[in-house]
């Protein structure tokens, strides 16, 4: 999913995503986030997860990084907030 700034997606899209998450998960749950962005955006991506550990992998040419984090999430709303925060990072792609 290509994440655009939060205001670019309508609230109906986020409501549908919440519903999908609620249908497929029992709360609380461990949820894996994975994002790809330009290497210059690494600190912004890491900041989304605060002090939680993240796994970072560089692309073969070193221009891009993937950031993976596995977090305990209490609700679909918490997951949506992480994705919305990631949407504010320039050029981020969620996997």
FIDREN-183470 format. One record per atom (N, C-alpha, C, O): residue in three letters; atom name; z, y, x. Coordinates in steps of 0.001 Angstrom, whole numbers, plus 500000, padded with zeros to 6 digits. Layout:
BEGIN
<"ALA"; "CA"; <Z; Y; X>>,
...
END
This chain:
BEGIN
<"UNK"; "N"; <500000; 498841; 500855>>,
<"UNK"; "CA"; <500000; 500000; 500000>>,
<"UNK"; "C"; <500000; 501222; 500901>>,
<"UNK"; "O"; <500827; 501341; 501805>>,
<"UNK"; "N"; <499079; 502113; 500650>>,
<"UNK"; "CA"; <499035; 503365; 501391>>,
<"UNK"; "C"; <499977; 504331; 500691>>,
<"UNK"; "O"; <499791; 504655; 499518>>,
<"UNK"; "N"; <500970; 504780; 501405>>,
<"UNK"; "CA"; <501964; 505657; 500799>>,
<"UNK"; "C"; <501571; 507093; 501067>>,
<"UNK"; "O"; <501373; 507506; 502210>>,
<"UNK"; "N"; <501467; 507829; 500002>>,
<"UNK"; "CA"; <501182; 509258; 500102>>,
<"UNK"; "C"; <502486; 509993; 499863>>,
<"UNK"; "O"; <503467; 509386; 499433>>,
<"UNK"; "N"; <502517; 511294; 500135>>,
<"UNK"; "CA"; <503750; 512034; 499844>>,
<"UNK"; "C"; <504222; 511752; 498423>>,
<"UNK"; "O"; <503413; 511558; 497516>>,
<"UNK"; "N"; <505516; 511733; 498243>>,
<"UNK"; "CA"; <506130; 511335; 496978>>,
<"UNK"; "C"; <505528; 512026; 495764>>,
<"UNK"; "O"; <505362; 511399; 494718>>,
<"UNK"; "N"; <505201; 513295; 495886>>,
<"UNK"; "CA"; <504683; 514014; 494734>>,
<"UNK"; "C"; <503275; 513559; 494365>>,
<"UNK"; "O"; <502817; 513854; 493261>>,
<"UNK"; "N"; <502571; 512850; 495248>>,
<"UNK"; "CA"; <501197; 512435; 494967>>,
<"UNK"; "C"; <501139; 511263; 493986>>,
<"UNK"; "O"; <500136; 511109; 493289>>,
<"UNK"; "N"; <502164; 510447; 493912>>,
<"UNK"; "CA"; <502195; 509333; 492976>>,
<"UNK"; "C"; <502930; 509779; 491725>>,
<"UNK"; "O"; <503988; 510405; 491802>>,
<"UNK"; "N"; <502369; 509458; 490586>>,
<"UNK"; "CA"; <503013; 509820; 489332>>,
<"UNK"; "C"; <504258; 508976; 489105>>,
<"UNK"; "O"; <504388; 507878; 489646>>,
<"UNK"; "N"; <505155; 509497; 488311>>,
<"UNK"; "CA"; <506402; 508779; 488035>>,
<"UNK"; "C"; <506143; 507463; 487312>>,
<"UNK"; "O"; <506921; 506519; 487449>>,
<"UNK"; "N"; <505051; 507390; 486542>>,
<"UNK"; "CA"; <504713; 506142; 485851>>,
<"UNK"; "C"; <504436; 505030; 486857>>,
<"UNK"; "O"; <504803; 503879; 486620>>,
<"UNK"; "N"; <503790; 505360; 487981>>,
<"UNK"; "CA"; <503524; 504363; 489026>>,
<"UNK"; "C"; <504840; 503827; 489573>>,
<"UNK"; "O"; <505004; 502618; 489739>>,
<"UNK"; "N"; <505782; 504733; 489853>>,
<"UNK"; "CA"; <507077; 504306; 490387>>,
<"UNK"; "C"; <507850; 503489; 489359>>,
<"UNK"; "O"; <508539; 502537; 489723>>,
<"UNK"; "N"; <507745; 503845; 488080>>,
<"UNK"; "CA"; <508408; 503065; 487027>>,
<"UNK"; "C"; <507854; 501644; 486984>>,
<"UNK"; "O"; <508613; 500684; 486847>>,
<"UNK"; "N"; <506539; 501508; 487101>>,
<"UNK"; "CA"; <505923; 500178; 487122>>,
<"UNK"; "C"; <506394; 499383; 488333>>,
<"UNK"; "O"; <506654; 498184; 488232>>,
<"UNK"; "N"; <506502; 500053; 489473>>,
<"UNK"; "CA"; <506965; 499387; 490694>>,
<"UNK"; "C"; <508417; 498929; 490539>>,
<"UNK"; "O"; <508764; 497815; 490932>>,
<"UNK"; "N"; <509259; 499784; 489969>>,
<"UNK"; "CA"; <510663; 499402; 489707>>,
<"UNK"; "C"; <510731; 498166; 488817>>,
<"UNK"; "O"; <511497; 497238; 489079>>,
<"UNK"; "N"; <509925; 498167; 487768>>,
<"UNK"; "CA"; <509915; 497032; 486842>>,
<"UNK"; "C"; <509511; 495747; 487565>>,
<"UNK"; "O"; <510125; 494699; 487362>>,
<"UNK"; "N"; <508500; 495825; 488390>>,
<"UNK"; "CA"; <508071; 494669; 489175>>,
<"UNK"; "C"; <509186; 494180; 490084>>,
<"UNK"; "O"; <509441; 492978; 490165>>,
<"UNK"; "N"; <509854; 495104; 490769>>,
<"UNK"; "CA"; <510969; 494735; 491636>>,
<"UNK"; "C"; <512091; 494073; 490843>>,
<"UNK"; "O"; <512658; 493073; 491282>>,
<"UNK"; "N"; <512409; 494623; 489688>>,
<"UNK"; "CA"; <513478; 494067; 488857>>,
<"UNK"; "C"; <513115; 492680; 488338>>,
<"UNK"; "O"; <513989; 491823; 488203>>,
<"UNK"; "N"; <511834; 492450; 488044>>,
<"UNK"; "CA"; <511391; 491139; 487579>>,
<"UNK"; "C"; <511459; 490082; 488682>>,
<"UNK"; "O"; <511685; 488905; 488401>>,
<"UNK"; "N"; <511266; 490495; 489930>>,
<"UNK"; "CA"; <511152; 489538; 491035>>,
<"UNK"; "C"; <512404; 489402; 491881>>,
<"UNK"; "O"; <512428; 488585; 492801>>,
<"UNK"; "N"; <513438; 490169; 491604>>,
<"UNK"; "CA"; <514634; 490142; 492447>>,
<"UNK"; "C"; <515896; 490062; 491604>>,
<"UNK"; "O"; <515947; 490546; 490473>>,
<"UNK"; "N"; <516907; 489442; 492184>>,
<"UNK"; "CA"; <518263; 489474; 491640>>,
<"UNK"; "C"; <519062; 490397; 492547>>,
<"UNK"; "O"; <519041; 490245; 493768>>,
<"UNK"; "N"; <519763; 491348; 491954>>,
<"UNK"; "CA"; <520483; 492368; 492733>>,
<"UNK"; "C"; <521925; 491960; 492937>>,
<"UNK"; "O"; <522545; 491368; 492053>>,
<"UNK"; "N"; <522461; 492279; 494110>>,
<"UNK"; "CA"; <521815; 492844; 495304>>,
<"UNK"; "C"; <520940; 491790; 495995>>,
<"UNK"; "O"; <521073; 490591; 495749>>,
<"UNK"; "N"; <520049; 492265; 496858>>,
<"UNK"; "CA"; <519151; 491371; 497573>>,
<"UNK"; "C"; <518845; 491924; 498958>>,
<"UNK"; "O"; <518984; 493120; 499214>>,
<"UNK"; "N"; <518428; 491036; 499836>>,
<"UNK"; "CA"; <517918; 491451; 501139>>,
<"UNK"; "C"; <516441; 491783; 500941>>,
<"UNK"; "O"; <515686; 490961; 500420>>,
<"UNK"; "N"; <516028; 492969; 501349>>,
<"UNK"; "CA"; <514652; 493408; 501150>>,
<"UNK"; "C"; <514076; 493811; 502500>>,
<"UNK"; "O"; <514719; 494517; 503276>>,
<"UNK"; "N"; <512861; 493357; 502770>>,
<"UNK"; "CA"; <512201; 493673; 504030>>,
<"UNK"; "C"; <511194; 494790; 503818>>,
<"UNK"; "O"; <510304; 494698; 502971>>,
<"UNK"; "N"; <511350; 495834; 504595>>,
<"UNK"; "CA"; <510415; 496960; 504614>>,
<"UNK"; "C"; <509593; 496858; 505887>>,
<"UNK"; "O"; <510123; 496550; 506955>>,
<"UNK"; "N"; <508304; 497115; 505773>>,
<"UNK"; "CA"; <507445; 497156; 506961>>,
<"UNK"; "C"; <506468; 498302; 506792>>,
<"UNK"; "O"; <505756; 498397; 505791>>,
<"UNK"; "N"; <506448; 499168; 507787>>,
<"UNK"; "CA"; <505577; 500330; 507778>>,
<"UNK"; "C"; <504795; 500398; 509078>>,
<"UNK"; "O"; <505267; 499951; 510124>>,
<"UNK"; "N"; <503601; 500960; 509004>>,
<"UNK"; "CA"; <502770; 501220; 510176>>,
<"UNK"; "C"; <502428; 502703; 510171>>,
<"UNK"; "O"; <502125; 503283; 509129>>,
<"UNK"; "N"; <502483; 503305; 511353>>,
<"UNK"; "CA"; <502115; 504721; 511492>>,
<"UNK"; "C"; <501718; 504986; 512938>>,
<"UNK"; "O"; <501872; 504132; 513811>>,
<"UNK"; "N"; <501213; 506168; 513166>>,
<"UNK"; "CA"; <500895; 506580; 514532>>,
<"UNK"; "C"; <502174; 506574; 515362>>,
<"UNK"; "O"; <503262; 506841; 514853>>,
<"UNK"; "N"; <502025; 506268; 516633>>,
<"UNK"; "CA"; <503189; 506194; 517523>>,
<"UNK"; "C"; <503981; 507502; 517518>>,
<"UNK"; "O"; <505200; 507494; 517690>>,
<"UNK"; "N"; <503303; 508599; 517325>>,
<"UNK"; "CA"; <503979; 509905; 517314>>,
<"UNK"; "C"; <504952; 510040; 516138>>,
<"UNK"; "O"; <505790; 510942; 516142>>,
<"UNK"; "N"; <504860; 509169; 515142>>,
<"UNK"; "CA"; <505731; 509219; 513966>>,
<"UNK"; "C"; <506882; 508218; 514034>>,
<"UNK"; "O"; <507599; 508031; 513052>>,
<"UNK"; "N"; <507062; 507574; 515187>>,
<"UNK"; "CA"; <508093; 506537; 515320>>,
<"UNK"; "C"; <509484; 507054; 514972>>,
<"UNK"; "O"; <510202; 506401; 514214>>,
<"UNK"; "N"; <509872; 508177; 515489>>,
<"UNK"; "CA"; <511223; 508688; 515233>>,
<"UNK"; "C"; <511428; 508998; 513749>>,
<"UNK"; "O"; <512509; 508769; 513207>>,
<"UNK"; "N"; <510393; 509517; 513100>>,
<"UNK"; "CA"; <510492; 509803; 511666>>,
<"UNK"; "C"; <510666; 508517; 510867>>,
<"UNK"; "O"; <511441; 508484; 509911>>,
<"UNK"; "N"; <509955; 507457; 511249>>,
<"UNK"; "CA"; <510107; 506172; 510571>>,
<"UNK"; "C"; <511494; 505584; 510802>>,
<"UNK"; "O"; <512120; 505087; 509866>>,
<"UNK"; "N"; <511973; 505635; 512025>>,
<"UNK"; "CA"; <513304; 505099; 512329>>,
<"UNK"; "C"; <514384; 505865; 511567>>,
<"UNK"; "O"; <515377; 505277; 511139>>,
<"UNK"; "N"; <514195; 507160; 511398>>,
<"UNK"; "CA"; <515195; 507987; 510726>>,
<"UNK"; "C"; <515394; 507574; 509267>>,
<"UNK"; "O"; <516472; 507772; 508709>>,
<"UNK"; "N"; <514374; 507008; 508658>>,
<"UNK"; "CA"; <514485; 506560; 507268>>,
<"UNK"; "C"; <515602; 505533; 507116>>,
<"UNK"; "O"; <516258; 505468; 506076>>,
<"UNK"; "N"; <515814; 504731; 508159>>,
<"UNK"; "CA"; <516777; 503631; 508087>>,
<"UNK"; "C"; <518133; 503968; 508695>>,
<"UNK"; "O"; <519017; 503113; 508751>>,
<"UNK"; "N"; <518302; 505188; 509144>>,
<"UNK"; "CA"; <519595; 505612; 509685>>,
<"UNK"; "C"; <520055; 504719; 510817>>,
<"UNK"; "O"; <519317; 504502; 511778>>,
<"UNK"; "N"; <521269; 504197; 510713>>,
<"UNK"; "CA"; <521840; 503363; 511776>>,
<"UNK"; "C"; <521506; 501892; 511626>>,
<"UNK"; "O"; <521949; 501084; 512442>>,
<"UNK"; "N"; <520741; 501516; 510611>>,
<"UNK"; "CA"; <520383; 500113; 510429>>,
<"UNK"; "C"; <519407; 499686; 511526>>,
<"UNK"; "O"; <518548; 500470; 511929>>,
<"UNK"; "N"; <519535; 498461; 512005>>,
<"UNK"; "CA"; <518614; 497997; 513049>>,
<"UNK"; "C"; <517192; 497846; 512510>>,
<"UNK"; "O"; <516987; 497433; 511368>>,
<"UNK"; "N"; <516230; 498183; 513339>>,
<"UNK"; "CA"; <514816; 498024; 513004>>,
<"UNK"; "C"; <514117; 497299; 514145>>,
<"UNK"; "O"; <514537; 497368; 515300>>,
<"UNK"; "N"; <513043; 496604; 513795>>,
<"UNK"; "CA"; <512213; 495958; 514811>>,
<"UNK"; "C"; <510949; 496799; 514967>>,
<"UNK"; "O"; <510299; 497155; 513984>>,
<"UNK"; "N"; <510616; 497105; 516200>>,
<"UNK"; "CA"; <509464; 497966; 516490>>,
<"UNK"; "C"; <508463; 497177; 517319>>,
<"UNK"; "O"; <508816; 496538; 518310>>,
<"UNK"; "N"; <507211; 497235; 516895>>,
<"UNK"; "CA"; <506135; 496591; 517643>>,
<"UNK"; "C"; <505015; 497601; 517833>>,
<"UNK"; "O"; <504643; 498320; 516906>>,
<"UNK"; "N"; <504488; 497643; 519038>>,
<"UNK"; "CA"; <503367; 498524; 519341>>,
<"UNK"; "C"; <502057; 497805; 519077>>,
<"UNK"; "O"; <501970; 496587; 519238>>,
<"UNK"; "N"; <501035; 498550; 518671>>,
<"UNK"; "CA"; <499707; 497971; 518501>>,
<"UNK"; "C"; <499147; 497615; 519876>>,
<"UNK"; "O"; <499680; 498043; 520901>>,
<"UNK"; "N"; <498087; 496843; 519891>>,
<"UNK"; "CA"; <497521; 496380; 521161>>,
<"UNK"; "C"; <497102; 497529; 522070>>,
<"UNK"; "O"; <497209; 497410; 523291>>,
<"UNK"; "N"; <496630; 498633; 521509>>,
<"UNK"; "CA"; <496236; 499794; 522309>>,
<"UNK"; "C"; <497353; 500817; 522445>>,
<"UNK"; "O"; <497218; 501797; 523177>>,
<"UNK"; "N"; <498452; 500591; 521744>>,
<"UNK"; "CA"; <499599; 501483; 521854>>,
<"UNK"; "C"; <499516; 502751; 521038>>,
<"UNK"; "O"; <500364; 503631; 521188>>,
<"UNK"; "N"; <498518; 502872; 520178>>,
<"UNK"; "CA"; <498368; 504087; 519374>>,
<"UNK"; "C"; <499225; 504076; 518117>>,
<"UNK"; "O"; <499569; 505130; 517582>>,
<"UNK"; "N"; <499568; 502883; 517650>>,
<"UNK"; "CA"; <500314; 502723; 516401>>,
<"UNK"; "C"; <501551; 501866; 516636>>,
<"UNK"; "O"; <501636; 501115; 517607>>,
<"UNK"; "N"; <502503; 501999; 515725>>,
<"UNK"; "CA"; <503704; 501168; 515760>>,
<"UNK"; "C"; <503952; 500611; 514368>>,
<"UNK"; "O"; <503616; 501223; 513354>>,
<"UNK"; "N"; <504555; 499424; 514356>>,
<"UNK"; "CA"; <505060; 498908; 513081>>,
<"UNK"; "C"; <506572; 498913; 513179>>,
<"UNK"; "O"; <507153; 498598; 514217>>,
<"UNK"; "N"; <507184; 499277; 512081>>,
<"UNK"; "CA"; <508640; 499323; 512001>>,
<"UNK"; "C"; <509045; 498411; 510844>>,
<"UNK"; "O"; <508597; 498586; 509711>>,
<"UNK"; "N"; <509898; 497438; 511151>>,
<"UNK"; "CA"; <510363; 496481; 510151>>,
<"UNK"; "C"; <511876; 496573; 510065>>,
<"UNK"; "O"; <512569; 496611; 511081>>,
<"UNK"; "N"; <512377; 496609; 508844>>,
<"UNK"; "CA"; <513824; 496641; 508624>>,
<"UNK"; "C"; <514154; 495733; 507448>>,
<"UNK"; "O"; <513437; 495706; 506448>>,
<"UNK"; "N"; <515235; 494999; 507579>>,
<"UNK"; "CA"; <515716; 494133; 506491>>,
<"UNK"; "C"; <517072; 494671; 506065>>,
<"UNK"; "O"; <518037; 494649; 506830>>,
<"UNK"; "N"; <517127; 495158; 504817>>,
<"UNK"; "CA"; <518330; 495819; 504335>>,
<"UNK"; "C"; <518835; 495177; 503054>>,
<"UNK"; "O"; <518062; 494627; 502270>>,
<"UNK"; "N"; <520124; 495256; 502856>>,
<"UNK"; "CA"; <520713; 494841; 501581>>,
<"UNK"; "C"; <520535; 495999; 500607>>,
<"UNK"; "O"; <521027; 497105; 500832>>,
<"UNK"; "N"; <519832; 495726; 499540>>,
<"UNK"; "CA"; <519552; 496751; 498539>>,
<"UNK"; "C"; <520258; 496368; 497243>>,
<"UNK"; "O"; <520255; 495207; 496835>>,
<"UNK"; "N"; <520855; 497359; 496611>>,
<"UNK"; "CA"; <521630; 497128; 495392>>,
<"UNK"; "C"; <520785; 497230; 494123>>,
<"UNK"; "O"; <521178; 496714; 493076>>,
<"UNK"; "N"; <519621; 497897; 494208>>,
<"UNK"; "CA"; <518805; 498091; 493012>>,
<"UNK"; "C"; <517371; 498469; 493396>>,
<"UNK"; "O"; <517080; 498814; 494541>>,
<"UNK"; "N"; <516499; 498391; 492408>>,
<"UNK"; "CA"; <515115; 498809; 492632>>,
<"UNK"; "C"; <515045; 500304; 492939>>,
<"UNK"; "O"; <514154; 500743; 493666>>,
<"UNK"; "N"; <515969; 501083; 492398>>,
<"UNK"; "CA"; <515983; 502524; 492675>>,
<"UNK"; "C"; <516176; 502799; 494164>>,
<"UNK"; "O"; <515553; 503709; 494710>>,
<"UNK"; "N"; <517034; 502021; 494824>>,
<"UNK"; "CA"; <517247; 502205; 496267>>,
<"UNK"; "C"; <515971; 501913; 497038>>,
<"UNK"; "O"; <515647; 502622; 497991>>,
<"UNK"; "N"; <515246; 500881; 496639>>,
<"UNK"; "CA"; <513998; 500531; 497323>>,
<"UNK"; "C"; <512969; 501639; 497138>>,
<"UNK"; "O"; <512293; 502030; 498089>>,
<"UNK"; "N"; <512854; 502137; 495926>>,
<"UNK"; "CA"; <511902; 503219; 495649>>,
<"UNK"; "C"; <512226; 504447; 496495>>,
<"UNK"; "O"; <511318; 505104; 497005>>,
<"UNK"; "N"; <513499; 504758; 496648>>,
<"UNK"; "CA"; <513878; 505920; 497461>>,
<"UNK"; "C"; <513434; 505762; 498914>>,
<"UNK"; "O"; <513000; 506732; 499535>>,
<"UNK"; "N"; <513536; 504549; 499462>>,
<"UNK"; "CA"; <513078; 504317; 500837>>,
<"UNK"; "C"; <511572; 504539; 500918>>,
<"UNK"; "O"; <511087; 505212; 501828>>,
<"UNK"; "N"; <510830; 503973; 499963>>,
<"UNK"; "CA"; <509377; 504163; 499971>>,
<"UNK"; "C"; <508997; 505627; 499792>>,
<"UNK"; "O"; <508055; 506099; 500428>>,
<"UNK"; "N"; <509703; 506343; 498950>>,
<"UNK"; "CA"; <509406; 507770; 498777>>,
<"UNK"; "C"; <509689; 508544; 500065>>,
<"UNK"; "O"; <508933; 509445; 500430>>,
<"UNK"; "N"; <510771; 508194; 500749>>,
<"UNK"; "CA"; <511072; 508845; 502033>>,
<"UNK"; "C"; <509983; 508542; 503049>>,
<"UNK"; "O"; <509564; 509425; 503797>>,
<"UNK"; "N"; <509530; 507307; 503076>>,
<"UNK"; "CA"; <508468; 506928; 504011>>,
<"UNK"; "C"; <507177; 507667; 503688>>,
<"UNK"; "O"; <506391; 507967; 504586>>,
<"UNK"; "N"; <506956; 507960; 502413>>,
<"UNK"; "CA"; <505757; 508676; 502013>>,
<"UNK"; "C"; <505669; 510079; 502573>>,
<"UNK"; "O"; <504594; 510680; 502588>>,
<"UNK"; "N"; <506787; 510603; 503033>>,
<"UNK"; "CA"; <506791; 511934; 503644>>,
<"UNK"; "C"; <506403; 511897; 505125>>,
<"UNK"; "O"; <506224; 512945; 505746>>,
<"UNK"; "N"; <506274; 510690; 505690>>,
<"UNK"; "CA"; <505857; 510544; 507093>>,
<"UNK"; "C"; <504334; 510566; 507144>>,
<"UNK"; "O"; <503679; 509836; 506400>>,
<"UNK"; "N"; <503778; 511382; 507999>>,
<"UNK"; "CA"; <502334; 511561; 508101>>,
<"UNK"; "C"; <501614; 510242; 508387>>,
<"UNK"; "O"; <501898; 509569; 509378>>,
<"UNK"; "N"; <500677; 509882; 507504>>,
<"UNK"; "CA"; <499793; 508738; 507726>>,
<"UNK"; "C"; <500440; 507365; 507630>>,
<"UNK"; "O"; <499830; 506390; 508067>>,
<"UNK"; "N"; <501632; 507240; 507085>>,
<"UNK"; "CA"; <502316; 505954; 507026>>,
<"UNK"; "C"; <501619; 505013; 506038>>,
<"UNK"; "O"; <501106; 505438; 505003>>,
<"UNK"; "N"; <501616; 503733; 506385>>,
<"UNK"; "CA"; <501109; 502668; 505524>>,
<"UNK"; "C"; <502214; 501647; 505367>>,
<"UNK"; "O"; <502825; 501230; 506351>>,
<"UNK"; "N"; <502474; 501240; 504131>>,
<"UNK"; "CA"; <503477; 500207; 503863>>,
<"UNK"; "C"; <502763; 498878; 503723>>,
<"UNK"; "O"; <501702; 498783; 503106>>,
<"UNK"; "N"; <503363; 497856; 504307>>,
<"UNK"; "CA"; <502796; 496505; 504172>>,
<"UNK"; "C"; <503636; 495686; 503245>>,
<"UNK"; "O"; <503327; 494520; 502999>>,
END
